[in-house]
Amino acid sequence: MAEAPRETWITGIGIVSCLGEGADTHWQRLNRPPPTPESDAFAPYVVHRLAPIELDKQIPKKGDQRQMEPWQRIGTYAAGLALDSAGAKGNAELLARMDMIVAAGGGERDETVDATILTDLRKAQNKGTFLNERLMSDLRPTLFLAQLSNLLAGNISIVHGVTGMSRTFMGEESAGVDAVRIALARIQAGQSDISLVGGSFNAERKDVLLLFEAGGHALKAPFAPVFERAGRGGMAIGSLGAFLVLESRDSATARNAKPLARLSSVQSDRVRRQPGAVTESLTKMWSAIAPQVAPGQVAVISGASGSQPATADEHAWLSTIPDLPVRATGTYVGHGVEPQFVMNIALASVALGHEKLFAPASGSEAAMNGPLTQVVVTGVGHWRGEGMALVEAAR
């Protein structure tokens, strides 16, 4: 008979966003009115800018800071917070066997080079030849070999000494879902005892705004809560970093680490954005989690991006489940693409630690007065990819 999956605890949380840094700060800010995102610097688009952080606290060497791009600094900083939270910082023996799974994009482009190429392209006689020549000579080859995504894991290893197995996933929101799913599966199966999992995103970039605008996904001012953007949907992207330390119960108990929450299940899917497809996907994932859910003490933390029609489809599906209060965290921290799912699992753990759900952000969210013992985390990608997790109080 196969052994039962090992119980998996969340023993460390490291989060940074427009709300600030750390679990306590996020909890306090989530119980106040949502912040007003930036709408001038990137007009007409809306962006949730990262709150100021003191990099020296988690990345002490200036040389390390200088050689990282902003998204790498954000992620390395958040990873350090997670290791501190788990009581793992500086424990060489533990860090040497700690696995790491990172969800990352393809690095940040050189905006000056891009702007020059686009300007000169209009005057070129042979646009194809001109473009090929300039891209080969002006941009680093790694931009085309997808190697920059690995640099976040490399920097975390260098700065914090995490040297176990390492994997980096690309693929927008799905990357974050599968990073957590694989980390959980490895621990449950006994293939890993402890894992650092997460990612980061720098939203304060004109190149990424151009990318999302080209696909019709960027939110233009004025800002509105995630589920109140009908008719003019779009993502208010946000700079954020989110890392978790996942650990088997036996490993955590052996080193006297306390659980912040229990991660019981992670489901993932990938369907086309056709009518009914998102509803079918969410229904399938919910059916795998629902038998473990205790009615009356459960809430949903949604990673809805605001992009349509995916967000409207998710909202409609959520309304079919009675007495299930929902919080769309994109209203507070914006949408961070790859690490969004990890961030929401972290916020679910924070809420479970306080045994209650944070306050509604808009009229479309219902209050929850009773105790909170379980949180279902959803993530529907702006273009592809769906995920669902069950996070529970660990006592």
MOCOR-V31435 format. One record per residue. N is the residue number from 1. SS is DSSP state (h for helix, s for strand, l for the rest). PHI is phi as a letter, one per 20 degrees, with the letter a starting at -180 (999 if undefined). D_LAST is the distance of its C-alpha to the last C-alpha in Angstrom with 1 decimal. Layout:
BEGIN
{{N:SS:PHI:D_LAST} {N:SS:PHI:D_LAST}}
END
This chain:
BEGIN
{{1:l:999:28.3} {2:l:f:26.2} {3:l:f:22.8} {4:l:f:19.7} {5:l:g:18.4} {6:l:f:16.1} {7:l:f:12.5} {8:s:d:12.8} {9:s:d:10.6} {10:s:e:12.2} {11:s:d:12.6} {12:s:b:15.7} {13:s:c:17.3} {14:s:c:21.0} {15:s:c:22.8} {16:s:c:26.3} {17:s:a:28.3} {18:l:f:30.8} {19:l:e:28.1} {20:s:p:27.9} {21:s:c:25.5} {22:l:n:21.8} {23:h:f:18.7} {24:h:f:19.6} {25:h:f:23.1} {26:h:f:22.3} {27:h:f:20.0} {28:h:f:22.9} {29:h:f:25.5} {30:h:f:23.8} {31:l:e:24.1} {32:l:d:27.8} {33:l:g:30.6} {34:l:g:30.8} {35:l:f:33.0} {36:l:e:36.5} {37:l:f:36.9} {38:s:f:40.0} {39:l:c:43.0} {40:l:d:46.0} {41:l:f:45.6} {42:l:d:45.2} {43:l:g:47.1} {44:l:e:47.2} {45:s:e:43.7} {46:l:d:40.4} {47:s:c:38.1} {48:s:e:34.9} {49:l:e:35.7} {50:l:f:33.3} {51:l:f:32.7} {52:l:g:34.4} {53:l:c:32.5} {54:l:e:33.8} {55:h:g:34.0} {56:h:g:34.8} {57:h:f:31.3} {58:l:c:30.0} {59:l:c:33.5} {60:l:f:35.5} {61:l:e:38.7} {62:h:f:41.0} {63:h:f:42.5} {64:h:f:39.2} {65:h:f:38.9} {66:h:f:42.4} {67:h:e:42.4} {68:l:e:39.4} {69:l:f:39.7} {70:h:g:37.7} {71:h:f:35.1} {72:h:f:34.6} {73:h:f:34.2} {74:h:g:31.6} {75:h:f:29.6} {76:h:f:30.1} {77:h:f:28.9} {78:h:f:25.7} {79:h:f:25.0} {80:h:f:25.5} {81:h:f:23.0} {82:h:f:20.4} {83:h:f:21.3} {84:h:f:21.2} {85:h:f:17.7} {86:l:e:16.6} {87:l:m:18.6} {88:l:d:21.0} {89:l:f:24.1} {90:l:n:27.0} {91:l:e:25.4} {92:h:g:28.4} {93:h:f:27.2} {94:h:f:23.9} {95:h:f:25.7} {96:h:f:28.5} {97:l:d:26.3} {98:l:e:24.1} {99:s:f:25.2} {100:s:b:26.1} {101:s:c:26.6} {102:s:d:28.3} {103:s:d:29.5} {104:l:b:32.8} {105:l:e:36.0} {106:l:e:39.5} {107:l:n:40.0} {108:l:d:41.9} {109:l:e:45.6} {110:l:e:48.5} {111:h:f:49.3} {112:h:f:52.7} {113:h:f:53.8} {114:h:g:52.7} {115:h:f:54.6} {116:h:f:57.7} {117:h:f:57.7} {118:h:f:57.3} {119:h:f:60.1} {120:h:f:62.5} {121:h:g:61.7} {122:l:f:63.7} {123:l:e:66.8} {124:l:f:66.6} {125:l:f:69.3} {126:l:d:67.2} {127:h:f:63.7} {128:h:f:62.2} {129:h:f:63.9} {130:h:g:63.1} {131:h:f:59.4} {132:h:f:59.1} {133:h:f:61.0} {134:h:f:59.0} {135:h:f:55.6} {136:h:f:56.5} {137:h:e:57.9} {138:h:e:55.9} {139:l:d:52.2} {140:l:f:50.3} {141:l:g:50.3} {142:h:f:46.5} {143:h:f:46.2} {144:h:d:47.6} {145:h:d:45.9} {146:l:l:42.3} {147:l:e:41.6} {148:h:f:40.3} {149:h:f:37.0} {150:h:f:36.3} {151:h:f:37.0} {152:h:f:33.5} {153:h:f:31.9} {154:h:f:34.9} {155:h:f:34.5} {156:h:f:30.8} {157:h:f:31.8} {158:h:f:34.7} {159:h:f:33.0} {160:h:d:29.5} {161:l:n:30.4} {162:l:f:28.2} {163:l:c:30.5} {164:l:f:28.8} {165:l:g:29.6} {166:s:c:30.4} {167:s:c:31.0} {168:s:c:32.1} {169:s:d:32.1} {170:l:d:34.6} {171:l:p:34.9} {172:h:l:33.7} {173:h:g:30.6} {174:h:f:30.4} {175:h:f:30.1} {176:h:f:26.8} {177:h:f:25.4} {178:h:f:26.7} {179:h:f:25.6} {180:h:f:21.9} {181:h:f:22.7} {182:h:f:24.5} {183:h:f:22.0} {184:h:f:19.2} {185:h:f:21.8} {186:h:f:22.9} {187:h:f:19.5} {188:h:f:18.8} {189:l:e:22.4} {190:l:n:22.2} {191:l:e:24.7} {192:l:b:22.6} {193:l:d:19.8} {194:s:b:19.4} {195:s:b:21.0} {196:s:e:22.0} {197:s:c:22.7} {198:s:r:24.3} {199:s:a:27.7} {200:s:b:29.9} {201:s:b:32.7} {202:l:d:35.6} {203:l:e:36.9} {204:l:e:39.7} {205:l:b:42.2} {206:h:f:45.3} {207:h:f:45.4} {208:h:f:42.1} {209:h:f:43.1} {210:h:f:46.3} {211:h:f:44.5} {212:h:f:42.4} {213:h:f:45.4} {214:h:f:47.4} {215:l:e:45.0} {216:l:m:44.9} {217:l:d:41.2} {218:s:e:41.5} {219:l:f:41.0} {220:s:d:44.0} {221:l:g:44.0} {222:l:e:43.2} {223:l:f:39.5} {224:l:b:37.6} {225:l:g:33.9} {226:h:g:33.0} {227:h:e:33.5} {228:h:c:36.6} {229:l:d:38.8} {230:l:g:40.6} {231:l:n:44.1} {232:l:b:43.6} {233:l:f:40.4} {234:l:r:39.4} {235:s:e:36.8} {236:l:e:36.4} {237:s:f:35.3} {238:s:c:33.1} {239:l:f:32.8} {240:s:b:29.2} {241:s:c:27.3} {242:s:b:23.7} {243:s:c:22.0} {244:s:c:18.6} {245:s:d:17.6} {246:s:e:16.1} {247:s:b:15.2} {248:s:f:14.6} {249:h:f:11.7} {250:h:f:14.5} {251:h:f:16.2} {252:h:f:13.3} {253:h:f:12.6} {254:h:f:16.3} {255:l:d:16.8} {256:l:m:13.9} {257:l:e:12.6} {258:l:e:9.3} {259:l:f:7.8} {260:l:e:9.0} {261:s:a:8.3} {262:s:d:9.1} {263:s:e:12.8} {264:s:e:13.8} {265:s:b:17.5} {266:s:c:20.4} {267:s:d:23.8} {268:s:b:27.1} {269:s:b:30.6} {270:l:b:33.9} {271:l:c:36.5} {272:l:f:39.7} {273:l:e:39.9} {274:l:d:42.0} {275:l:g:41.8} {276:l:n:38.9} {277:h:f:37.5} {278:h:f:34.4} {279:h:f:33.7} {280:h:f:34.0} {281:h:f:31.8} {282:h:f:28.9} {283:h:f:29.4} {284:h:f:29.3} {285:h:f:26.0} {286:h:f:24.5} {287:h:f:25.6} {288:h:f:23.6} {289:h:e:20.3} {290:h:g:21.0} {291:h:f:20.4} {292:h:e:16.6} {293:l:e:16.7} {294:l:e:15.9} {295:l:g:18.8} {296:l:n:18.6} {297:l:c:15.3} {298:s:c:16.2} {299:s:c:18.4} {300:s:d:20.5} {301:s:d:21.0} {302:s:e:24.5} {303:l:e:26.2} {304:l:g:29.6} {305:l:e:32.3} {306:l:o:34.9} {307:l:f:37.4} {308:l:d:39.2} {309:l:e:39.3} {310:h:g:35.8} {311:h:f:34.1} {312:h:f:36.1} {313:h:f:35.2} {314:h:f:31.5} {315:h:f:31.7} {316:h:f:33.8} {317:h:f:31.4} {318:h:f:28.4} {319:l:f:30.6} {320:l:e:30.9} {321:l:d:27.3} {322:l:f:27.3} {323:l:l:24.8} {324:l:c:23.0} {325:l:f:23.0} {326:s:c:23.9} {327:s:c:24.0} {328:s:e:26.4} {329:l:f:25.6} {330:h:f:29.1} {331:h:f:30.4} {332:h:e:28.7} {333:h:d:28.7} {334:l:m:31.4} {335:s:d:31.3} {336:l:d:30.8} {337:h:l:31.6} {338:h:g:30.1} {339:h:e:26.9} {340:h:f:26.3} {341:h:f:23.7} {342:h:f:21.8} {343:h:g:22.0} {344:h:f:20.7} {345:h:f:17.6} {346:h:f:17.1} {347:h:f:17.8} {348:h:f:15.4} {349:h:f:12.5} {350:h:f:14.0} {351:h:f:14.2} {352:h:f:10.6} {353:h:f:9.9} {354:h:e:12.5} {355:l:m:11.3} {356:l:b:14.9} {357:l:e:17.6} {358:l:f:20.3} {359:l:f:23.8} {360:l:f:26.3} {361:l:e:28.7} {362:l:b:31.6} {363:l:f:33.0} {364:l:e:32.0} {365:l:d:28.2} {366:l:e:26.9} {367:l:f:24.8} {368:l:c:21.4} {369:l:e:20.8} {370:l:e:17.9} {371:l:f:14.1} {372:l:d:12.9} {373:l:c:10.2} {374:s:b:12.3} {375:s:c:15.1} {376:s:e:18.1} {377:s:d:20.0} {378:s:d:23.7} {379:s:b:26.4} {380:s:d:30.1} {381:l:f:32.5} {382:l:f:35.5} {383:l:c:37.8} {384:l:b:35.9} {385:l:n:32.5} {386:s:c:29.5} {387:s:b:25.8} {388:s:b:22.6} {389:s:c:19.0} {390:s:d:15.8} {391:s:d:12.8} {392:s:c:9.5} {393:l:f:6.4} {394:l:d:3.8} {395:l:d:0.0}}
END
